Amino acid sequence: MQLFYKIFLALFIIFIGFNLYVMEWDLGFWDEENAKFILSISAAILGIIILLVLHYMSKLATKH
């Protein structure tokens, strides 16, 4: 995995961890106060998925 991908993977994991930490769990997961954190977590998860797809596409491109 290239350094570029590793840096963004670490950033996305840090974003997910931070948002899980600051979420107010006593209000409930789907509460309006937690909506911004849920949106950020989902964007980070989508970023990880895109990052993995790009990584595997670059591996396939170098094999040919």
N, CA, C and O atoms as a GROMACS GRO file, in nm:
protein
  256
    1MET      N    1   0.086  -0.118   0.000
    1MET     CA    2   0.000   0.000   0.000
    1MET      C    3   0.090   0.123   0.000
    1MET      O    4   0.185   0.132   0.077
    2GLN      N    5   0.059   0.216  -0.087
    2GLN     CA    6   0.140   0.336  -0.098
    2GLN      C    7   0.123   0.424   0.024
    2GLN      O    8   0.024   0.416   0.097
    3LEU      N    9   0.222   0.509   0.045
    3LEU     CA   10   0.220   0.601   0.159
    3LEU      C   11   0.098   0.693   0.153
    3LEU      O   12   0.039   0.725   0.256
    4PHE      N   13   0.062   0.734   0.032
    4PHE     CA   14  -0.055   0.821   0.014
    4PHE      C   15  -0.182   0.755   0.069
    4PHE      O   16  -0.260   0.819   0.139
    5TYR      N   17  -0.201   0.628   0.036
    5TYR     CA   18  -0.318   0.555   0.083
    5TYR      C   19  -0.313   0.533   0.234
    5TYR      O   20  -0.416   0.541   0.302
    6LYS      N   21  -0.196   0.506   0.287
    6LYS     CA   22  -0.182   0.482   0.431
    6LYS      C   23  -0.215   0.608   0.511
    6LYS      O   24  -0.277   0.599   0.617
    7ILE      N   25  -0.173   0.723   0.461
    7ILE     CA   26  -0.202   0.849   0.531
    7ILE      C   27  -0.352   0.873   0.538
    7ILE      O   28  -0.405   0.905   0.644
    8PHE      N   29  -0.421   0.858   0.425
    8PHE     CA   30  -0.565   0.881   0.425
    8PHE      C   31  -0.641   0.775   0.503
    8PHE      O   32  -0.743   0.805   0.565
    9LEU      N   33  -0.592   0.651   0.503
    9LEU     CA   34  -0.655   0.547   0.584
    9LEU      C   35  -0.646   0.582   0.732
    9LEU      O   36  -0.743   0.567   0.806
   10ALA      N   37  -0.529   0.629   0.774
   10ALA     CA   38  -0.512   0.669   0.914
   10ALA      C   39  -0.601   0.788   0.948
   10ALA      O   40  -0.661   0.791   1.056
   11LEU      N   41  -0.612   0.885   0.857
   11LEU     CA   42  -0.699   1.001   0.882
   11LEU      C   43  -0.845   0.960   0.895
   11LEU      O   44  -0.915   1.007   0.984
   12PHE      N   45  -0.891   0.872   0.806
   12PHE     CA   46  -1.030   0.828   0.813
   12PHE      C   47  -1.058   0.752   0.942
   12PHE      O   48  -1.165   0.768   1.001
   13ILE      N   49  -0.965   0.670   0.985
   13ILE     CA   50  -0.984   0.596   1.111
   13ILE      C   51  -0.985   0.691   1.230
   13ILE      O   52  -1.062   0.671   1.324
   14ILE      N   53  -0.901   0.793   1.227
   14ILE     CA   54  -0.900   0.893   1.334
   14ILE      C   55  -1.032   0.970   1.335
   14ILE      O   56  -1.086   0.996   1.443
   15PHE      N   57  -1.085   1.006   1.217
   15PHE     CA   58  -1.214   1.076   1.210
   15PHE      C   59  -1.325   0.991   1.269
   15PHE      O   60  -1.409   1.041   1.344
   16ILE      N   61  -1.327   0.863   1.236
   16ILE     CA   62  -1.431   0.774   1.289
   16ILE      C   63  -1.419   0.764   1.441
   16ILE      O   64  -1.518   0.772   1.512
   17GLY      N   65  -1.297   0.744   1.489
   17GLY     CA   66  -1.275   0.734   1.633
   17GLY      C   67  -1.315   0.860   1.708
   17GLY      O   68  -1.378   0.854   1.813
   18PHE      N   69  -1.278   0.975   1.654
   18PHE     CA   70  -1.313   1.102   1.719
   18PHE      C   71  -1.464   1.122   1.723
   18PHE      O   72  -1.519   1.164   1.825
   19ASN      N   73  -1.532   1.091   1.612
   19ASN     CA   74  -1.677   1.110   1.608
   19ASN      C   75  -1.749   1.013   1.699
   19ASN      O   76  -1.852   1.048   1.757
   20LEU      N   77  -1.699   0.893   1.714
   20LEU     CA   78  -1.759   0.799   1.809
   20LEU      C   79  -1.736   0.847   1.953
   20LEU      O   80  -1.820   0.824   2.040
   21TYR      N   81  -1.623   0.913   1.977
   21TYR     CA   82  -1.593   0.963   2.110
   21TYR      C   83  -1.682   1.081   2.150
   21TYR      O   84  -1.730   1.086   2.263
   22VAL      N   85  -1.706   1.174   2.058
   22VAL     CA   86  -1.782   1.294   2.093
   22VAL      C   87  -1.933   1.276   2.081
   22VAL      O   88  -2.009   1.365   2.118
   23MET      N   89  -1.976   1.163   2.029
   23MET     CA   90  -2.120   1.140   2.015
   23MET      C   91  -2.185   1.125   2.153
   23MET      O   92  -2.129   1.061   2.243
   24GLU      N   93  -2.301   1.184   2.169
   24GLU     CA   94  -2.372   1.178   2.296
   24GLU      C   95  -2.459   1.052   2.297
   24GLU      O   96  -2.570   1.050   2.242
   25TRP      N   97  -2.407   0.948   2.361
   25TRP     CA   98  -2.473   0.818   2.356
   25TRP      C   99  -2.600   0.813   2.439
   25TRP      O  100  -2.688   0.731   2.412
   26ASP      N  101  -2.611   0.899   2.542
   26ASP     CA  102  -2.732   0.896   2.625
   26ASP      C  103  -2.854   0.949   2.551
   26ASP      O  104  -2.968   0.921   2.590
   27LEU      N  105  -2.833   1.026   2.444
   27LEU     CA  106  -2.945   1.076   2.364
   27LEU      C  107  -2.996   0.972   2.265
   27LEU      O  108  -3.111   0.978   2.222
   28GLY      N  109  -2.912   0.879   2.230
   28GLY     CA  110  -2.948   0.779   2.130
   28GLY      C  111  -2.870   0.802   2.003
   28GLY      O  112  -2.827   0.914   1.974
   29PHE      N  113  -2.852   0.696   1.928
   29PHE     CA  114  -2.769   0.703   1.808
   29PHE      C  115  -2.831   0.790   1.700
   29PHE      O  116  -2.759   0.863   1.631
   30TRP      N  117  -2.963   0.785   1.684
   30TRP     CA  118  -3.029   0.856   1.573
   30TRP      C  119  -3.087   0.991   1.615
   30TRP      O  120  -3.173   1.045   1.544
   31ASP      N  121  -3.043   1.047   1.727
   31ASP     CA  122  -3.092   1.177   1.773
   31ASP      C  123  -3.041   1.288   1.681
   31ASP      O  124  -2.939   1.273   1.613
   32GLU      N  125  -3.114   1.402   1.679
   32GLU     CA  126  -3.075   1.515   1.593
   32GLU      C  127  -2.938   1.572   1.630
   32GLU      O  128  -2.864   1.616   1.542
   33GLU      N  129  -2.903   1.570   1.757
   33GLU     CA  130  -2.773   1.622   1.800
   33GLU      C  131  -2.659   1.538   1.744
   33GLU      O  132  -2.549   1.590   1.721
   34ASN      N  133  -2.683   1.411   1.722
   34ASN     CA  134  -2.579   1.322   1.672
   34ASN      C  135  -2.577   1.311   1.520
   34ASN      O  136  -2.495   1.238   1.465
   35ALA      N  137  -2.665   1.383   1.452
   35ALA     CA  138  -2.675   1.370   1.306
   35ALA      C  139  -2.546   1.413   1.237
   35ALA      O  140  -2.505   1.350   1.139
   36LYS      N  141  -2.482   1.519   1.285
   36LYS     CA  142  -2.358   1.565   1.221
   36LYS      C  143  -2.246   1.464   1.239
   36LYS      O  144  -2.160   1.449   1.152
   37PHE      N  145  -2.246   1.393   1.352
   37PHE     CA  146  -2.144   1.292   1.375
   37PHE      C  147  -2.169   1.168   1.289
   37PHE      O  148  -2.076   1.106   1.239
   38ILE      N  149  -2.297   1.132   1.273
   38ILE     CA  150  -2.331   1.017   1.190
   38ILE      C  151  -2.295   1.046   1.045
   38ILE      O  152  -2.244   0.958   0.975
   39LEU      N  153  -2.320   1.167   0.999
   39LEU     CA  154  -2.284   1.206   0.863
   39LEU      C  155  -2.133   1.199   0.842
   39LEU      O  156  -2.086   1.152   0.739
   40SER      N  157  -2.058   1.246   0.940
   40SER     CA  158  -1.913   1.244   0.930
   40SER      C  159  -1.858   1.100   0.933
   40SER      O  160  -1.765   1.067   0.860
   41ILE      N  161  -1.917   1.017   1.017
   41ILE     CA  162  -1.875   0.876   1.023
   41ILE      C  163  -1.905   0.807   0.891
   41ILE      O  164  -1.822   0.730   0.840
   42SER      N  165  -2.022   0.832   0.835
   42SER     CA  166  -2.057   0.767   0.708
   42SER      C  167  -1.966   0.817   0.595
   42SER      O  168  -1.932   0.739   0.506
   43ALA      N  169  -1.928   0.944   0.597
   43ALA     CA  170  -1.836   0.995   0.495
   43ALA      C  171  -1.697   0.931   0.510
   43ALA      O  172  -1.632   0.902   0.410
   44ALA      N  173  -1.654   0.910   0.633
   44ALA     CA  174  -1.524   0.845   0.654
   44ALA      C  175  -1.528   0.699   0.610
   44ALA      O  176  -1.430   0.650   0.553
   45ILE      N  177  -1.637   0.630   0.636
   45ILE     CA  178  -1.650   0.491   0.592
   45ILE      C  179  -1.652   0.483   0.439
   45ILE      O  180  -1.589   0.395   0.380
   46LEU      N  181  -1.723   0.575   0.377
   46LEU     CA  182  -1.725   0.581   0.231
   46LEU      C  183  -1.585   0.612   0.178
   46LEU      O  184  -1.544   0.557   0.075
   47GLY      N  185  -1.512   0.698   0.245
   47GLY     CA  186  -1.375   0.729   0.205
   47GLY      C  187  -1.284   0.608   0.214
   47GLY      O  188  -1.200   0.587   0.128
   48ILE      N  189  -1.301   0.526   0.319
   48ILE     CA  190  -1.222   0.404   0.332
   48ILE      C  191  -1.254   0.306   0.220
   48ILE      O  192  -1.164   0.243   0.165
   49ILE      N  193  -1.382   0.294   0.186
   49ILE     CA  194  -1.421   0.204   0.077
   49ILE      C  195  -1.361   0.251  -0.055
   49ILE      O  196  -1.307   0.170  -0.130
   50ILE      N  197  -1.369   0.380  -0.083
   50ILE     CA  198  -1.312   0.434  -0.206
   50ILE      C  199  -1.160   0.417  -0.208
   50ILE      O  200  -1.102   0.386  -0.312
   51LEU      N  201  -1.098   0.436  -0.093
   51LEU     CA  202  -0.953   0.420  -0.081
   51LEU      C  203  -0.912   0.276  -0.112
   51LEU      O  204  -0.814   0.254  -0.182
   52LEU      N  205  -0.986   0.179  -0.060
   52LEU     CA  206  -0.954   0.040  -0.088
   52LEU      C  207  -0.976   0.005  -0.234
   52LEU      O  208  -0.898  -0.070  -0.293
   53VAL      N  209  -1.082   0.058  -0.294
   53VAL     CA  210  -1.106   0.034  -0.436
   53VAL      C  211  -0.992   0.091  -0.520
   53VAL      O  212  -0.944   0.025  -0.612
   54LEU      N  213  -0.949   0.213  -0.489
   54LEU     CA  214  -0.838   0.273  -0.564
   54LEU      C  215  -0.710   0.194  -0.546
   54LEU      O  216  -0.632   0.180  -0.640
   55HIS      N  217  -0.687   0.144  -0.426
   55HIS     CA  218  -0.568   0.064  -0.401
   55HIS      C  219  -0.568  -0.063  -0.484
   55HIS      O  220  -0.468  -0.096  -0.547
   56TYR      N  221  -0.680  -0.134  -0.485
   56TYR     CA  222  -0.687  -0.258  -0.563
   56TYR      C  223  -0.685  -0.231  -0.713
   56TYR      O  224  -0.634  -0.313  -0.789
   57MET      N  225  -0.739  -0.120  -0.756
   57MET     CA  226  -0.732  -0.085  -0.898
   57MET      C  227  -0.587  -0.055  -0.939
   57MET      O  228  -0.545  -0.090  -1.049
   58SER      N  229  -0.512   0.010  -0.852
   58SER     CA  230  -0.371   0.038  -0.884
   58SER      C  231  -0.290  -0.091  -0.884
   58SER      O  232  -0.195  -0.102  -0.962
   59LYS      N  233  -0.324  -0.187  -0.800
   59LYS     CA  234  -0.255  -0.317  -0.801
   59LYS      C  235  -0.284  -0.392  -0.930
   59LYS      O  236  -0.195  -0.456  -0.986
   60LEU      N  237  -0.408  -0.384  -0.978
   60LEU     CA  238  -0.442  -0.451  -1.103
   60LEU      C  239  -0.375  -0.385  -1.222
   60LEU      O  240  -0.335  -0.453  -1.317
   61ALA      N  241  -0.361  -0.254  -1.219
   61ALA     CA  242  -0.300  -0.182  -1.330
   61ALA      C  243  -0.151  -0.213  -1.343
   61ALA      O  244  -0.098  -0.213  -1.454
   62THR      N  245  -0.085  -0.239  -1.233
   62THR     CA  246   0.060  -0.266  -1.239
   62THR      C  247   0.088  -0.410  -1.280
   62THR      O  248   0.200  -0.439  -1.322
   63LYS      N  249  -0.007  -0.500  -1.270
   63LYS     CA  250   0.018  -0.640  -1.307
   63LYS      C  251   0.017  -0.662  -1.457
   63LYS      O  252   0.074  -0.760  -1.504
   64HIS      N  253  -0.046  -0.573  -1.534
   64HIS     CA  254  -0.054  -0.593  -1.679
   64HIS      C  255   0.059  -0.530  -1.749
   64HIS      O  256   0.067  -0.536  -1.871
   0.00000   0.00000   0.00000
